[in-house]
Amino acid sequence: MSFRIAIVVVAILLFASYQQVKPQTNNSYNGFDLVDKTGDIRKPGDFRDHYQALGTYTVLDPKGDQMHLTYASPGATEYYRKNGKFADGTVLVKEVFGTDHAQMTTGDAHWASGTKVWFVMIKDEKGRYSDNPLWGDGWGWALFKSHAPDKQVATDYKKDCLGCHIPARATDWIYVQGYPVLASK
């Protein structure tokens, strides 16, 4: 129990000192460059260097705690702040890590360790790939596992992805409350 309280306290302290990231200057919403003609999505290889960090969720789980770091393609946050929605072609990448921890001078510290999976979503306002079961509800959905980081393994977004997003249906299937950079300046 004290471990969970320590995680929550660390998360609160991190977010309290959070400073908003300036938007990247490239306002390209061209996530469809990551999609082949049949609608198969590949994971962007450079998202850590070129995408903006939206925020981090800490998931406390008796089977193993996780940290979820989410990134957005260039220009996505600025567009969202102006329009209250993601632009067509916006790419979101959620990287899920396990955690490690140790007693440090600040207390019981926890940090991300070892990528488990990546989720990639591409905003699709036009329903471009209606024949592909990984596209629907305004997004393209993909899952990549750490043992095969370049192989998309989801087969049907309704079975493999949507269940976790149902509580976020009212916010276009995205848990925007955990992403402080989307808030108005």
C-alpha positions as CSV (number, residue, x, y, z in Angstrom):
1,M,0.0,0.0,0.0
2,S,2.8,2.4,0.8
3,F,4.4,1.6,-2.5
4,R,1.2,2.8,-4.3
5,I,1.0,5.9,-2.2
6,A,4.7,6.7,-3.0
7,I,3.9,6.3,-6.8
8,V,1.0,8.7,-6.5
9,V,3.1,11.2,-4.5
10,V,5.9,11.1,-7.1
11,A,3.4,11.5,-10.0
12,I,1.8,14.5,-8.2
13,L,5.2,16.1,-7.6
14,L,6.3,15.6,-11.2
15,F,3.1,17.1,-12.6
16,A,3.2,20.0,-10.1
17,S,6.6,21.0,-11.5
18,Y,5.6,20.4,-15.1
19,Q,6.3,23.1,-17.6
20,Q,4.5,23.2,-20.9
21,V,6.5,22.1,-23.9
22,K,6.6,24.5,-26.8
23,P,5.0,23.1,-30.0
24,Q,7.2,21.9,-32.8
25,T,7.3,24.1,-35.9
26,N,6.5,21.4,-38.4
27,N,2.7,21.4,-38.6
28,S,2.4,18.4,-40.9
29,Y,-0.4,16.0,-40.1
30,N,0.8,13.5,-42.6
31,G,0.4,10.3,-40.6
32,F,-0.8,8.5,-43.7
33,D,2.8,8.3,-44.8
34,L,2.9,5.4,-42.2
35,V,0.1,3.5,-43.9
36,D,0.3,1.2,-46.9
37,K,-2.4,1.0,-49.6
38,T,-4.3,-1.6,-47.7
39,G,-4.3,0.4,-44.4
40,D,-1.6,-1.4,-42.6
41,I,0.2,0.9,-40.1
42,R,3.9,0.9,-39.3
43,K,5.3,2.4,-36.2
44,P,7.2,5.7,-36.7
45,G,10.9,5.0,-36.0
46,D,11.8,8.5,-34.9
47,F,8.8,9.4,-32.6
48,R,11.0,10.0,-29.5
49,D,13.1,12.5,-31.4
50,H,10.5,14.3,-33.5
51,Y,7.1,13.9,-31.7
52,Q,6.0,16.0,-28.8
53,A,5.4,14.3,-25.4
54,L,1.8,14.6,-24.4
55,G,2.0,13.1,-20.9
56,T,2.6,10.0,-18.7
57,Y,0.2,7.7,-16.9
58,T,1.4,5.5,-14.1
59,V,-0.6,2.3,-13.9
60,L,-0.5,0.5,-10.6
61,D,-1.1,-3.2,-11.1
62,P,-0.4,-6.1,-8.8
63,K,0.9,-8.1,-11.8
64,G,3.5,-5.3,-12.5
65,D,3.3,-1.6,-12.5
66,Q,3.5,0.3,-15.8
67,M,4.3,3.7,-17.1
68,H,2.5,4.9,-20.3
69,L,4.3,7.7,-22.2
70,T,2.3,9.2,-25.1
71,Y,3.7,11.2,-28.0
72,A,1.9,13.2,-30.7
73,S,3.1,14.0,-34.3
74,P,4.4,17.5,-34.9
75,G,1.8,20.2,-34.7
76,A,-0.9,18.0,-33.1
77,T,-1.0,19.8,-29.8
78,E,-1.2,23.3,-31.3
79,Y,-4.0,22.1,-33.6
80,Y,-5.8,20.5,-30.7
81,R,-5.6,23.6,-28.5
82,K,-7.1,25.7,-31.3
83,N,-9.8,23.3,-32.4
84,G,-10.5,21.0,-29.5
85,K,-9.9,17.9,-31.5
86,F,-7.0,16.1,-33.3
87,A,-6.4,17.0,-37.0
88,D,-6.9,14.4,-39.7
89,G,-3.6,12.5,-40.0
90,T,-2.4,13.1,-36.4
91,V,-0.3,10.2,-35.1
92,L,-0.3,9.2,-31.5
93,V,2.2,6.7,-30.1
94,K,1.8,5.3,-26.6
95,E,4.9,3.5,-25.3
96,V,4.2,1.2,-22.4
97,F,7.1,0.4,-20.0
98,G,7.5,-1.8,-17.0
99,T,9.0,-0.1,-13.9
100,D,11.9,-0.4,-11.6
101,H,12.4,1.2,-8.2
102,A,14.8,1.7,-5.4
103,Q,15.2,3.6,-2.2
104,M,16.9,6.9,-3.0
105,T,17.4,10.1,-1.1
106,T,14.0,11.3,-2.2
107,G,12.3,8.1,-1.0
108,D,11.0,5.1,-2.9
109,A,11.7,6.1,-6.5
110,H,10.1,4.5,-9.5
111,W,11.1,4.8,-13.2
112,A,10.2,3.4,-16.6
113,S,12.2,0.3,-17.6
114,G,11.9,-2.0,-20.5
115,T,9.4,-1.3,-23.3
116,K,6.6,-3.8,-23.3
117,V,4.4,-2.5,-26.3
118,W,3.7,0.4,-28.5
119,F,0.2,1.5,-29.6
120,V,0.0,3.7,-32.7
121,M,-3.2,5.5,-33.7
122,I,-3.8,7.7,-36.7
123,K,-6.7,10.1,-36.9
124,D,-8.9,9.3,-39.9
125,E,-11.8,11.7,-40.3
126,K,-12.7,10.4,-43.8
127,G,-12.9,6.6,-43.2
128,R,-10.2,5.9,-45.8
129,Y,-9.7,2.2,-45.0
130,S,-13.2,0.9,-44.2
131,D,-12.3,-2.6,-45.5
132,N,-9.5,-2.9,-43.0
133,P,-10.6,-4.1,-39.5
134,L,-8.0,-2.0,-37.9
135,W,-9.7,1.2,-38.9
136,G,-12.9,2.7,-37.4
137,D,-14.4,5.1,-35.0
138,G,-12.3,7.9,-36.6
139,W,-8.9,6.2,-36.1
140,G,-6.5,3.7,-37.4
141,W,-5.3,1.4,-34.6
142,A,-2.1,-0.7,-34.3
143,L,-0.1,-2.7,-31.7
144,F,3.6,-3.5,-31.7
145,K,5.2,-5.8,-29.1
146,S,8.8,-5.4,-27.8
147,H,10.0,-8.8,-29.1
148,A,9.0,-7.8,-32.7
149,P,8.9,-4.0,-32.7
150,D,8.3,-3.6,-36.4
151,K,5.5,-6.2,-36.7
152,Q,1.9,-4.9,-36.2
153,V,0.1,-7.6,-34.3
154,A,-3.5,-6.3,-33.8
155,T,-6.1,-8.0,-36.0
156,D,-9.3,-6.1,-35.3
157,Y,-9.5,-2.8,-33.4
158,K,-12.9,-3.7,-32.0
159,K,-11.5,-6.8,-30.3
160,D,-7.9,-5.7,-29.7
161,C,-8.1,-2.0,-28.9
162,L,-11.5,-0.5,-28.4
163,G,-12.3,-2.2,-25.1
164,C,-9.6,-0.2,-23.3
165,H,-10.8,3.1,-24.9
166,I,-14.5,2.9,-24.1
167,P,-14.2,5.2,-21.0
168,A,-12.7,7.8,-23.3
169,R,-15.4,7.6,-26.0
170,A,-16.6,11.2,-25.2
171,T,-13.1,12.5,-25.9
172,D,-12.7,10.9,-29.3
173,W,-11.4,7.6,-27.7
174,I,-8.3,9.4,-26.2
175,Y,-7.7,9.9,-22.5
176,V,-7.0,13.6,-23.0
177,Q,-7.2,14.5,-19.2
178,G,-3.8,13.0,-18.7
179,Y,-2.2,15.2,-21.4
180,P,-1.6,18.7,-19.9
181,V,0.0,20.1,-23.1
182,L,-3.4,19.8,-24.8
183,A,-4.9,22.4,-22.4
184,S,-5.3,26.0,-23.5
185,K,-2.3,28.2,-22.7
